[in-house]
């Protein structure tokens, strides 16, 4: 009996269904295990193909996924990855992503259960992105590439089926968002004039990493006229500065997503990422008078989080969008076009990065390092 056969022999580990695509999909929809789109039936054979790229015991939890705190074992993750349409070689990236999501700093419970419309954004860096063909260029957040679409979808299935983020029960988002289907892209390192995200976050350039962010969808920054670093960054700051933004009220880490053309223009004038952060921090501030009368009077959201500095302030006092310039995450994604984007977050969350490392701690050079021997 194979390892998988032994695990599937446990009571309740399997379900019986007609061997028919439509029947399987009808069953999964009825159980609430689907996102509404057709799934790939997670048969034992398909699950075993996925687990061939897992170098750890299939029954040991990688973490517990809130709000249900279900155990995210490789076996369960493999079933969800199959359902999402993933290729088996994507599986090590899915495991690393779930490990990052379960880090307390990410606050998965808050992100899963909130009425806000956030969802985990998965940003991939390093050789793994090229090896798996993860889109970093044109339409990186849109349809058309299997890796982006199915890796993000597998994470959503795990959040629902293991974590219990069932709409109206564990997931209380007021109106949801398209990024709750799939939200995965790679950084366009080849087109970036700056150091990549994972290098900034303390990892080696040759490392393959995944960074998770509790994020809204991208908010487009259209600037076809500015031809200076100051002009482009002024437009970005203006897009960031909104009173309904969760990041304003927490120790948050919003994402500034540069399109390659804007990034090239800014960097050509000698601006580093640190320069960009400092400038946008100074520009992305909101006068206290732009807040609603109720928020100003009650001060329940603003004053406590800023050490009481606005308790006696006048309406002209400026409130910065983040606590400090270093809070802005800067990533280059996308193709040609004079566009960038800002990605607000849930606010009460911190991005978490994990490197793909084998079970014995070695840095993975490729997904083949995870092949079960």
N, C-alpha and C positions, 0 to 999 in steps of 0.2 A: 504494500500500500504506500503511495507517494505521500509526501508531507501534506499536500493539498487534500488528498483523499481523506486523510486522518482528520484534518480540520473540518472538512465538510460533512464528516460523519457525525459530528456533534448534533444533539437535538436542536432543531430550529435554525440550523446553519444554512439550509437550502429550502427553496420552495418549488413546488411542482407546477408546471404550466404546459399548455399545449405547445408543441413545437411549431409555432407559427408567429411570424413577426408581428402581425396585427394583434394577436391574442396577448403576446408578451407586453406590448406597449399599452394595451387596454388595462391589463393587470397593474402595471406600474403607475399609470395615471390614477387609477382608482385608489391605490395605496398612498398616493402623494409622494412618490419617489422620483417623479419626473419633473422637468421644467416646462412641460407642455409641448416640447418638440419631440420628435421620434428619438428613441434611444437604441443603442446596440444591445441586444440581449446579453447579459453577463453570464455566459455559460462557463462551466468549470474549465473547459479547454482555453477559452479566451482569457480567463483570469490567470491561468497558469502561464500563459505567454507573457502577460504583464509582469507577473512575479519573477520571471526569469531575470529581470533587471533589478532585483531587490537583494541586497547583501546582508539583510538582517532577518531575524526570526519573524515569520509571517504573522504570528499571533501576539507579538509584544507591541503594546501601544507606543506610537511615536509621541503622542500627547493626548489630552482630553479636550474635546471641542465644545465650547460653550454655545448656547445656554444649557443644553441637555447634559453636557460633559460626557458625551459618548466617547469611547476609546477608539482613537483613530489608528487601528492596526493596519499593517500593509495589506492584509487580506481584504479588509473593508475598503481601503482606498483603491485597491486594484479593481474591485467590482465597480466602483463609481467611475474610475478612469475608463474602463471598458464601455460603460453606458454612455460616456461622453464622446466616444469615438477616438480616443487617444491611440497612438501607436505605442507599442511596448517600450520603446527607447525613451519616451517622454517620462516614464515613471519615476526615475531618480529626482527629477525636477519637482514633481508633484509631492514627493516625500519631503524634500527640503522646504517647500512652500508651506506645507502643513506644520512642520516643525517650527517655522517662523511665526505662523499664525497663533500657535499655542503659547508663545512667549508672553508672560504677563504684561510686559511693556506695551504690547500691541492692543491690549484690552478687547479681546475678541467678544467677550460677553456684551460690552457696550455697543460694539459695532453690529453685532447680530440682532440685538433686541431693541435697538433704538427706533424712534419714530422718524429719525433722519433717513435720507435716502442713500447713504454711503454703502460701499462694498469694497472688499479687498482688491486693490490694484496690485498686480504682479509685474515687477520690472526685472528683466533678466539681463545679466552682464557676463562678459567673458566668452571663452571659446565655445561653451555649450550652446550659446544663442546661434552662432553660425552653424554648428554641427547639426542642430535640430531644425534649422531653417526658420527660426522665429523671426517674424517680420519686425523690422526696426524702422522701415522707411515709409513710402507712400501707403496711406490707409492702415497704419500699424494698429489702430484701435478699431478698425472696421473688418468686414468679412473678407474671405478669400484665401486665407492661409490656415491649413489644418492645425499647425502647432499652436498658434495664438488662440484659435477658436476653441479647440478641445482641451487644452491645458486649463484655460480659464474656466471652461464649463465643468471640468472634473472637480476643480476646487469648489465651485458652487454646489455641485451634487454632494460633496463631502460636508459642506456647511449645512445643508438641509438634512441629508440622510443620517449623518453621524452627529452633527452639532445640534440638530433640532430647529433650524431656522425655517420653520414652516410658516408661510404667510398667514398673518392673523393670530398666530399662536406664539412661536418663538421669535419670528421676524415681525416686528410691529411697525415697519416703515409705512408712513402715511400714504404715500403713493408709489413707492418703489422707484426703480430706475433701470434703463437698459443695461447698465454695467453689472446688474445682478444676474445676467445670463453668462457673460464672460468678460474678463478685464485683464488682459495679458499682452505685453509687448516687450521687445528688447530695446535697450538703448542703442542709438545709432552711433556707435563708437568711431566708426570709420569717417563719419561726417562731422564729428565734434571737434572743435578747436581746443577743448579743455580736457582735463583728466576725467575719466569716466566715474560714474557714481560709486562703484564698488571700491575704487582706489581711494576716493575721498573718505569712505566709511571704514578704512583700515585694512582692506584686503589687498593681496598681491594682484598685479595687473593680469597675471596668467590664471588667476582663480576664476572659476565659474560660480556665480552667485545669483541668488534671488532675493529681492527686496520687496516686502509687502507694506502697503500703505492703505489705511482706512479712508477711502477717498470718494469724493463726488466724481462726476464725469468731467472731462476736460471742458473748460470755458474758453472759447476761441478768442485770441487777441489778433485782430486784423490791423496791420500797419504796413501799408504799401508805400507810404510817403516818406517815413523817417529813414535817413541814411546815416545816422550817427548812433553811437551807443546810448547817449543821453536820450535821444528821441525815442528809440525803441523801448528802453527801460521805463521811460515816463508813461508810455502807453500801457505797458504791462502793469505798472503800479496803479494806474487808474482803473484797470480791470479788476485788480485784487481788492480794492478798497470799497467794500460793501458792508452795510450795517447788519444784514441778515446772515453773515458768514460765521459759522461755528468757530473758525480759527481765531476770531477776535477775542473770544471769551476764555480760551484755554492756553496752556503751554503747548502750542500746536506746531506742526511741521508741514505747511502747505508746499505743494510742488509747483515750481516754475518750469514749464516744459517749453524749451526753445526749439523752434524749427531750425534746421541746419542753416538756412539763409540768414535769419536773424542772428543766430549764434556767430556766424562768420563775420557779419558786419560789426557786432559788438566786440568780438575778440580782436579784429583787425585794428581797432583803436587802442589796443593794449589793455583792455579791461579783462581782469581775471574774474573767476566766479565770486571771489571775495568782494571785488569792486562792485559787481552787479548787486550782490546782497546788500551792501551798505547803501547804495543809491536807492534801491527799491524800498528798503526799510524807511528811509527818510521821506520818500515820496508817498508811500502807501499808508497814509494816516488820515483819520476821519475826525472832523470837528465834532465835539460832544453834542453840539446843537442839532446834528443830523440824526441823533437817536430819538426814538419816540419819547414823549413826555413821561410815560409810565416807566420806561427803562431808566431814564435819567433820575427820576424821583426816587425810585426804589433802590437803585444802585446795587441790585442783587447780583448782577452779572459783571459789572465793570469794576467797581471799587475793590471788592475783596481780592480779585485776581491781580490787581495792580497796586497792592500794598497801600490802599487807601489814598493814592495820589490824586484821585478825582473827587474826593469827598467834598472839597470846597471849591472846585474848579468852575470857571465860567464856561459858557457855551462855546467859546472860541478855542478851548483847550483841545489839543490834538491827541487822538488815541491811535497808537500804532497797531497794525494788523497782526504783528507777532511780537513776542517778548524781546527778541534780540535778532540781529541780522542773520546770524548763523542758523536760525531756525528754518530758513528757506532751503528746500532741496532743489537743486538745479539738475535737469536731465535734458539731453538732446535726443529727440525722437522725431521721425517724420521724413518727408521727401521735400522736393522743390516747392517753393511758394513762400510768400512773405507773411507767414502766420506763425504765431507761437500759441501757447495756451497756459492758463493757470488752472490748477487742480486743488480746490479747497478740500479739507478733510473733515472727519467727524470732530476733530479738535482734541478730544480727550483720548488721544492715541499717539503712539510713537512708532515710526517706521522701524522694522526689524529686518536685518540682512543675515542670510545664512550662505555659507560656502558649501558647495557639493563636495563632501568628503566621504570616503569609504568608512565602513564600520570600525576599522582599526585606526582611523584618524588621518589617513593619507589623503592629500589633495587629489581629487579625481581629475585625471587628464582627459577622459572622455566617458561617455555613458557605458562603454564596454567594461570599465572598471567595476561596474555594478552587476555584471552578468553573474548569475548564480552558477557556480562550477559543479 
